[in-house]
């Protein structure tokens, strides 16, 4: 059984049953609903400081994606993109949330985009931060899918340390100002990383967005990239997506892991973007 610490007093914790999974989620604050979808090796535990900053302005929801953190799955549960999206949509519909702001970090941005497509009438705006929409840059960066193939091969050979090293390089530098992780957090990271590489890595690496749908709905989408990770494939892919569909792109001061490296900086950026969007409409 996993061991967790530092549960904030203000967090209200819940479970929702859906398709062979028990999804753990938290809600905090009041106002317009805002749902944060985490990427790889993350979860509610890394967004509590961010939630504390945003809860004065929104009712903030975070959850552990199936197989991650406190969310558990029965044998035979699916981890494909459709099911990941259905989990997010299930939270929104079960709680009858409307006018929802969706924020997706990294691979969570993929889920946020597809959740918008699935329950569009309930979504007010989507913000994605450095999402790996690699299929859009495969012609510009043909070596990218050689790397993806290498990662899958190393995984299949059981060389997890090499996989972890390659993945860390692809993510880029951690901000030197970020807080240091506790030993128990690192242990949880290792468990979630194994799950990600085994079940999710190919799902997100080969994601192909419905470009026509997102072009028609570009006004509802904002794309964020960190100015300190501009050369990464994650940044390239996000910028290409924004350019392709005609969405607004915002450059913020930080690396890929900005939402939990520097939650105050990320919160200020999100609030600023939402204020701009509100003014435009």
C-alpha angles and dihedrals in degrees: 000000000000121000121225132186141179099043106177117237093229095055116104108207126207143167128219125192116222134157101333092323137099107213118205116210140167132209129195139166133019138270134043110011118253120187121197117204114200129217130218121329093005138094142148092318092069097046102054094099090048091049091051089056096046100040093082088064105031143018097256125208125191128173142180110246115236111289092015130102113328096350112102134195137208121236111283095026116153123236099185121129095260091057093045089052092046090056092056091044090048091058091049096047098038089056092039091233117180135185088024124182110214121203118187124187118203109315087005087069089065090055091045092053094048092044088055088053092049099047102019095153090063097048124089099180143345126217118188125188120205098329118186100239089157097163089073094061100037092108094048093044109030090167089067096079091044085061092047089052090048091052092051091047092051090048092051090050090053094243095142097158090058091046091052091049093050092047093050090052091051091052093051135211125347112231110261089224093059120113116256116254120244118241092251090054091053090050091052090047090057092053093047091046091056089052092048095050094044100045112010113032096082091042093060097034093061099039113142113194123215094250096187093054093049092046089056090049100036092123088067094054132075124184123209127195130179116243090218094057098044094128096053123106088238091059093043092051094048093049091048090052092051092048093046097053098031097245124154115263124207125196114210132186107259152063129272094280094051096127092068102018091061109006094174092056091047093047092051090050093050093047090048093051092048090050090052091049091049091050091050092054 
